[in-house]
Amino acid sequence: LQKKCSRLTMFGALFLMIIAIIPTLLLKVLNITVLSAFGPTSILIMISVSIEIADQLDSLMIMRNHKGFLN
């Protein structure tokens, strides 16, 4: 169990490192000033919000098509 937790932590840390480095690299390599507003934290927040919205829409569609136990 400890080995699996260590692997999961390592992959999560690598993912966060890549997310943190990509905007900086794109800003320096492509010289795009628009990307300066999108830092790593805002990218993670946008991804989290979009996943949450998708989950909420999925739940809404399931509730809409489900007649329930009482009917």
N, CA, C and O atoms as a DFTB+ gen file, in Angstrom:
284 C
 N C O
     1  1       0.828      -1.198       0.000
     2  2       0.000       0.000       0.000
     3  2       0.872       1.261       0.000
     4  3       0.561       2.242      -0.675
     5  1       1.948       1.222       0.753
     6  2       2.855       2.373       0.818
     7  2       3.478       2.649      -0.545
     8  3       3.643       3.804      -0.935
     9  1       3.825       1.576      -1.272
    10  2       4.439       1.732      -2.594
    11  2       3.453       2.378      -3.575
    12  3       3.829       3.235      -4.374
    13  1       2.187       1.953      -3.502
    14  2       1.182       2.532      -4.399
    15  2       0.919       3.995      -4.066
    16  3       0.743       4.817      -4.965
    17  1       0.893       4.317      -2.790
    18  2       0.701       5.717      -2.386
    19  2       1.867       6.584      -2.851
    20  3       1.672       7.721      -3.281
    21  1       3.069       6.043      -2.763
    22  2       4.243       6.794      -3.220
    23  2       4.196       7.031      -4.721
    24  3       4.524       8.121      -5.189
    25  1       3.792       6.019      -5.475
    26  2       3.674       6.179      -6.934
    27  2       2.614       7.208      -7.286
    28  3       2.825       8.061      -8.148
    29  1       1.482       7.124      -6.619
    30  2       0.399       8.067      -6.891
    31  2       0.822       9.492      -6.567
    32  3       0.507      10.423      -7.309
    33  1       1.526       9.660      -5.473
    34  2       2.025      10.978      -5.098
    35  2       3.034      11.487      -6.115
    36  3       3.031      12.669      -6.458
    37  1       3.902      10.593      -6.602
    38  2       4.906      10.986      -7.588
    39  2       4.245      11.439      -8.891
    40  3       4.614      12.473      -9.449
    41  1       3.266      10.663      -9.378
    42  2       2.598      11.039     -10.623
    43  2       1.803      12.333     -10.463
    44  3       1.768      13.155     -11.380
    45  1       1.167      12.521      -9.316
    46  2       0.449      13.763      -9.061
    47  2       1.379      14.961      -9.020
    48  3       1.058      16.027      -9.546
    49  1       2.539      14.781      -8.390
    50  2       3.520      15.869      -8.319
    51  2       4.072      16.198      -9.700
    52  3       4.263      17.368     -10.030
    53  1       4.330      15.169     -10.510
    54  2       4.813      15.411     -11.879
    55  2       3.764      16.147     -12.708
    56  3       4.098      17.055     -13.470
    57  1       2.500      15.759     -12.561
    58  2       1.426      16.426     -13.288
    59  2       1.333      17.896     -12.897
    60  3       1.225      18.764     -13.764
    61  1       1.375      18.178     -11.600
    62  2       1.306      19.570     -11.149
    63  2       2.524      20.366     -11.598
    64  3       2.414      21.555     -11.897
    65  1       3.684      19.715     -11.647
    66  2       4.887      20.390     -12.114
    67  2       4.752      20.763     -13.594
    68  3       5.127      21.863     -14.000
    69  1       4.218      19.846     -14.386
    70  2       4.032      20.120     -15.818
    71  2       3.021      21.247     -16.010
    72  3       3.231      22.140     -16.830
    73  1       1.922      21.206     -15.253
    74  2       0.917      22.269     -15.344
    75  2       1.512      23.618     -14.955
    76  3       1.144      24.644     -15.527
    77  1       2.418      23.626     -13.999
    78  2       3.022      24.883     -13.551
    79  2       4.045      25.414     -14.544
    80  3       4.223      26.627     -14.655
    81  1       4.718      24.527     -15.267
    82  2       5.796      24.946     -16.167
    83  2       5.281      25.350     -17.547
    84  3       5.849      26.245     -18.173
    85  1       4.223      24.712     -18.031
    86  2       3.743      24.954     -19.400
    87  2       3.423      26.426     -19.677
    88  3       3.898      26.944     -20.687
    89  1       2.650      27.131     -18.846
    90  2       2.370      28.539     -19.172
    91  2       3.630      29.401     -19.227
    92  3       3.732      30.300     -20.062
    93  1       4.585      29.130     -18.344
    94  2       5.826      29.906     -18.340
    95  2       6.632      29.649     -19.601
    96  3       7.166      30.583     -20.200
    97  1       6.724      28.389     -20.007
    98  2       7.460      28.063     -21.233
    99  2       6.797      28.673     -22.463
   100  3       7.477      29.230     -23.325
   101  1       5.484      28.571     -22.546
   102  2       4.783      29.154     -23.689
   103  2       4.942      30.666     -23.728
   104  3       5.063      31.257     -24.801
   105  1       4.940      31.284     -22.569
   106  2       5.108      32.733     -22.500
   107  2       6.486      33.142     -22.998
   108  3       6.614      34.121     -23.733
   109  1       7.514      32.405     -22.606
   110  2       8.878      32.759     -23.005
   111  2       9.192      32.365     -24.440
   112  3       9.851      33.119     -25.156
   113  1       8.730      31.195     -24.872
   114  2       9.063      30.707     -26.212
   115  2       8.265      31.437     -27.283
   116  3       8.831      31.886     -28.279
   117  1       6.962      31.560     -27.086
   118  2       6.103      32.145     -28.115
   119  2       5.927      33.651     -27.976
   120  3       5.375      34.295     -28.868
   121  1       6.392      34.218     -26.866
   122  2       6.288      35.657     -26.629
   123  2       4.841      36.151     -26.688
   124  3       4.564      37.221     -27.230
   125  1       3.939      35.374     -26.135
   126  2       2.525      35.737     -26.119
   127  2       2.206      36.355     -24.766
   128  3       2.415      35.724     -23.730
   129  1       1.708      37.567     -24.767
   130  2       1.415      38.244     -23.503
   131  2       0.045      37.876     -22.955
   132  3      -0.231      38.111     -21.778
   133  1      -0.823      37.300     -23.792
   134  2      -2.158      36.919     -23.333
   135  2      -2.069      35.810     -22.294
   136  3      -2.892      35.746     -21.381
   137  1      -1.077      34.939     -22.428
   138  2      -0.938      33.814     -21.508
   139  2      -0.489      34.226     -20.116
   140  3      -0.551      33.421     -19.187
   141  1      -0.043      35.453     -19.956
   142  2       0.428      35.877     -18.640
   143  2      -0.711      35.925     -17.622
   144  3      -0.468      35.837     -16.419
   145  1      -1.944      36.064     -18.092
   146  2      -3.090      36.080     -17.182
   147  2      -3.448      34.686     -16.692
   148  3      -4.075      34.543     -15.643
   149  1      -3.058      33.655     -17.437
   150  2      -3.396      32.285     -17.077
   151  2      -2.210      31.605     -16.425
   152  3      -1.383      30.990     -17.098
   153  1      -2.136      31.720     -15.126
   154  2      -1.091      31.045     -14.375
   155  2      -1.505      29.619     -14.062
   156  3      -2.616      29.206     -14.394
   157  1      -0.634      28.876     -13.434
   158  2      -0.937      27.478     -13.109
   159  2      -2.166      27.325     -12.210
   160  3      -2.949      26.390     -12.376
   161  1      -2.328      28.233     -11.274
   162  2      -3.470      28.126     -10.369
   163  2      -4.780      28.342     -11.110
   164  3      -5.748      27.617     -10.882
   165  1      -4.817      29.327     -11.988
   166  2      -6.055      29.583     -12.723
   167  2      -6.369      28.450     -13.691
   168  3      -7.541      28.149     -13.916
   169  1      -5.356      27.817     -14.266
   170  2      -5.591      26.671     -15.148
   171  2      -6.193      25.518     -14.357
   172  3      -7.145      24.884     -14.814
   173  1      -5.647      25.239     -13.170
   174  2      -6.195      24.168     -12.334
   175  2      -7.624      24.473     -11.901
   176  3      -8.459      23.570     -11.839
   177  1      -7.914      25.736     -11.602
   178  2      -9.274      26.110     -11.212
   179  2     -10.229      25.936     -12.386
   180  3     -11.335      25.429     -12.199
   181  1      -9.831      26.343     -13.593
   182  2     -10.691      26.188     -14.764
   183  2     -10.965      24.717     -15.057
   184  3     -12.093      24.356     -15.392
   185  1      -9.956      23.869     -14.936
   186  2     -10.144      22.438     -15.165
   187  2     -11.091      21.862     -14.122
   188  3     -11.984      21.082     -14.454
   189  1     -10.900      22.240     -12.870
   190  2     -11.752      21.736     -11.791
   191  2     -13.202      22.167     -11.974
   192  3     -14.118      21.367     -11.782
   193  1     -13.411      23.407     -12.338
   194  2     -14.774      23.910     -12.543
   195  2     -15.431      23.222     -13.731
   196  3     -16.611      22.879     -13.664
   197  1     -14.696      23.014     -14.813
   198  2     -15.285      22.351     -15.977
   199  2     -15.639      20.898     -15.671
   200  3     -16.660      20.404     -16.150
   201  1     -14.820      20.208     -14.887
   202  2     -15.144      18.834     -14.494
   203  2     -16.375      18.817     -13.598
   204  3     -17.237      17.949     -13.739
   205  1     -16.461      19.762     -12.687
   206  2     -17.616      19.835     -11.781
   207  2     -18.897      20.141     -12.549
   208  3     -19.944      19.568     -12.248
   209  1     -18.834      21.032     -13.535
   210  2     -20.012      21.345     -14.350
   211  2     -20.446      20.122     -15.140
   212  3     -21.641      19.842     -15.235
   213  1     -19.494      19.388     -15.708
   214  2     -19.827      18.176     -16.456
   215  2     -20.485      17.139     -15.549
   216  3     -21.442      16.480     -15.958
   217  1     -19.986      16.987     -14.329
   218  2     -20.591      16.050     -13.383
   219  2     -22.003      16.477     -13.000
   220  3     -22.899      15.640     -12.893
   221  1     -22.205      17.774     -12.793
   222  2     -23.532      18.273     -12.443
   223  2     -24.522      18.062     -13.589
   224  3     -25.668      17.681     -13.355
   225  1     -24.085      18.308     -14.822
   226  2     -24.963      18.084     -15.974
   227  2     -25.297      16.610     -16.129
   228  3     -26.430      16.260     -16.459
   229  1     -24.322      15.749     -15.894
   230  2     -24.550      14.310     -15.967
   231  2     -25.568      13.876     -14.914
   232  3     -26.469      13.090     -15.208
   233  1     -25.429      14.380     -13.700
   234  2     -26.381      14.054     -12.631
   235  2     -27.778      14.572     -12.959
   236  3     -28.772      13.897     -12.693
   237  1     -27.853      15.756     -13.529
   238  2     -29.147      16.325     -13.903
   239  2     -29.832      15.479     -14.966
   240  3     -31.039      15.247     -14.891
   241  1     -29.076      15.017     -15.951
   242  2     -29.653      14.176     -17.003
   243  2     -30.110      12.832     -16.445
   244  3     -31.138      12.306     -16.871
   245  1     -29.367      12.275     -15.508
   246  2     -29.771      11.007     -14.898
   247  2     -31.049      11.202     -14.089
   248  3     -31.955      10.371     -14.152
   249  1     -31.129      12.295     -13.327
   250  2     -32.336      12.563     -12.537
   251  2     -33.542      12.805     -13.434
   252  3     -34.655      12.398     -13.101
   253  1     -33.334      13.450     -14.549
   254  2     -34.433      13.771     -15.450
   255  2     -35.013      12.505     -16.089
   256  3     -36.222      12.413     -16.301
   257  1     -34.151      11.535     -16.395
   258  2     -34.599      10.311     -17.052
   259  2     -35.003       9.219     -16.067
   260  3     -35.516       8.180     -16.481
   261  1     -34.784       9.434     -14.783
   262  2     -35.091       8.424     -13.771
   263  2     -36.450       8.720     -13.152
   264  3     -36.688       9.827     -12.669
   265  1     -37.333       7.742     -13.165
   266  2     -38.680       7.972     -12.645
   267  2     -38.737       7.896     -11.131
   268  3     -39.644       8.462     -10.521
   269  1     -37.804       7.220     -10.522
   270  2     -37.779       7.142      -9.067
   271  2     -38.473       5.901      -8.537
   272  3     -39.136       5.175      -9.277
   273  1     -38.311       5.676      -7.260
   274  2     -38.868       4.491      -6.629
   275  2     -40.327       4.679      -6.210
   276  3     -41.064       3.700      -6.096
   277  1     -40.744       5.898      -5.984
   278  2     -42.078       6.140      -5.446
   279  2     -43.163       6.191      -6.505
   280  3     -44.342       6.108      -6.162
   281  1     -42.825       6.321      -7.750
   282  2     -43.835       6.440      -8.815
   283  2     -44.282       5.108      -9.322
   284  3     -45.125       5.039     -10.216
